[in-house]
Amino acid sequence: MLRRVVDAALDGMVVIDSSGTVLLYNAACERLFGYSAEEVLGNNVNLLMTPPDRRNHDTYIRNYLRTGKARVIGTGRDVTGRHKDGATFPIRLSVGELHDDTDATLFIGTLHDLTETLRTRARIEELQSELMQVARASAVGEMGSALAHELTQPLSAVVGFVEASAALIDQDGGEMPAKVREYMDHAVTQSLRAGAVIRLLREFAAKGDTEHSVRDINVVVEETCRLATLGTAADGVDLKLDLAADLPPVLIDHVQIQQVVLNLVRNSIDALSGFESPAITVATVSGREEVEIVVSDNGPGLSSEVRERVFEPFVSTKPDGIGIGLSICRTIIEAHGGKIAVDTSTERGTGFRFSVPVFDESTG
Amino acid sequence: MNRLDKMSGELIFLVDDDDAVRASLHALLETAGYRTAQFESGIDFLDFPDIGLGACALLDVKMPGPDGLEVQRRLNDHGETLPVVILTGHGDIAMAVQAIRAGAVDFLEKPVSRDQLLESVARAIDIDRSVRRDQRERSEIGTRLRALTTRERQVLERLVLGRTNKLVARELGISPRTIEVYRRNVMVKMGADSLSHLVRMTFQAGIDPDDSDTLVLPGST
């Protein structure tokens, strides 16, 4: 019976004696390492290891028996295993100590394959860095675009005033040193050149590569919420998903839409810091030609003057915010042909709702 | 706010929320002999009771409240024929297409050179003139149409459809010779040099002779 239990275990189990000789090697281990029990039993366990552990394992045991100082025993650590075919893979190893009938010291090791765990973690990291990159590019684009507008206005006034002055001098019969008139033309030419540079900058900023595909918005929202709640800032925040069933597929650049959801949820998390029983709800709602996503929290809410200007660049309620996030959200949503607005239906806290168009099979 | 300048040129409306931009546009237009009335928002401008006095409007796209394109749309909705030039510091192709489709004379990106601005304004003023001339002529044709007798109108209706004197005579049950008299009277009263001129005028008055066999001209019941 005990043998069957050991073999049914999903994690690998190995028992060795104080010389490192393998006494027990279960079925999960056979799958993990590719060696059969016959090949391993009676041999040194370092067969399953990679250098330097492979070389030093006997010494580890001797040191432990002499000093009683444990390296892995009683706890666990991540180590590298070696497959029969030479491939290496990550393992979480936990080791316990036991004594047989003759009171000889034995060690039992439990081995958990970390390959999948690490792959998932890598995928999340990849997603995060992808989002970060898009966020950074969008922020640069948004800043560029806002700056372009702020610079164009005074520049256009400069051109107007200088050209008007030049026209007045001409009309008065040129009662000015000829050089002055010439320099004014230079001033205009250079101002127009600056205008052309700003225009280029804005066009460059506007040219984000987008990649639209047909998606299930619920999956996108769910995935993003998982990302948004990573990290300690979200600790204790109750994040609820209220996803409508049977939503039609949407045509979106999913990384961009993820960024919008992430932005809204992170804003809520920031706003909730220091508040009692913080909660955020992310809901999807079906409309006729679009799907709506609503992100709401039970935080302090927005003052009416902030609410009016909240999507404008450089407006922020955060002490260290530059106020570009919501402006980016608006740019992204409008580029998708959707709308984003402060949700005024909530009585307390802050809510944002945005829409993305449903994928229309006849045109898509 | 608005300021009418005491000069003789055409009146140009300037709608832009940026004081300096407005002042510089005014300076430029003033050197070309135009008068301006300035507004710092679309609402102020749409509230102005004498929009009919202007020859064109320069509208900035990005303003608080209704933006330039929205102001343009509302002018259209109100039946204003005022030509519009859109100015933007922030334009894209889609916006330009939208503005031009809605009837904007031009779509200029800031900063605008004097030559560019004056050229667009001149074009807008030309359009305003021809629109006004057309409106005048139309109302004049309407007056002349109303001066025709019932019989003369019946003859006119059939002539512009291309019917011969003989055919018209048969339809109205009078002699071709009498039709000839009516026809001459119609030509004189309408001030037409030829039949084709007469047809052109009825078109201009907004009547389509292909629409039905018997025309309903203004003034006939």
Contacts between the chains, C-beta under 8 A, distances in Angstrom:
chain1	res1	chain2	res2	distance
A	145	B	90	7.5
A	148	B	89	7.3
A	148	B	90	7.1
A	149	B	62	6.5
A	149	B	89	5.2
A	149	B	90	5.0
A	152	B	89	3.4
A	152	B	90	7.4
A	152	B	110	5.0
A	152	B	111	6.7
A	153	B	18	4.8
A	153	B	20	7.2
A	153	B	21	5.6
A	153	B	89	5.9
A	153	B	110	7.2
A	154	B	20	6.3
A	155	B	110	7.4
A	155	B	111	5.0
A	156	B	21	5.6
A	156	B	24	7.1
A	156	B	89	6.7
A	156	B	110	3.9
A	156	B	111	3.7
A	156	B	112	6.6
A	157	B	18	7.3
A	157	B	20	3.8
A	157	B	21	5.1
A	157	B	23	7.1
A	157	B	24	4.2
A	158	B	24	7.6
A	158	B	111	7.4
A	159	B	24	7.4
A	159	B	111	4.2
A	159	B	112	7.1
A	159	B	113	6.7
A	159	B	114	8.0
A	160	B	21	7.3
A	160	B	23	7.9
A	160	B	24	2.7
A	160	B	25	5.9
A	160	B	27	6.0
A	160	B	28	5.0
A	160	B	111	7.7
A	160	B	112	7.9
A	160	B	114	7.8
A	161	B	23	7.8
A	161	B	24	4.9
A	161	B	27	6.0
A	163	B	28	6.0
A	163	B	113	6.9
A	163	B	114	4.0
A	164	B	24	6.9
A	164	B	27	3.5
A	164	B	28	4.8
A	164	B	30	7.2
A	164	B	31	5.1
A	164	B	114	7.5
A	165	B	27	7.9
A	167	B	28	7.5
A	167	B	31	3.7
A	167	B	32	7.4
A	167	B	114	6.7
A	168	B	31	5.8
A	171	B	31	6.9
A	188	B	113	7.0
A	191	B	111	6.1
A	192	B	111	6.1
A	192	B	113	6.1
A	195	B	109	7.8
A	195	B	110	6.9
A	195	B	111	4.3
A	199	B	109	6.6
A	202	B	90	7.5
A	206	B	92	7.2
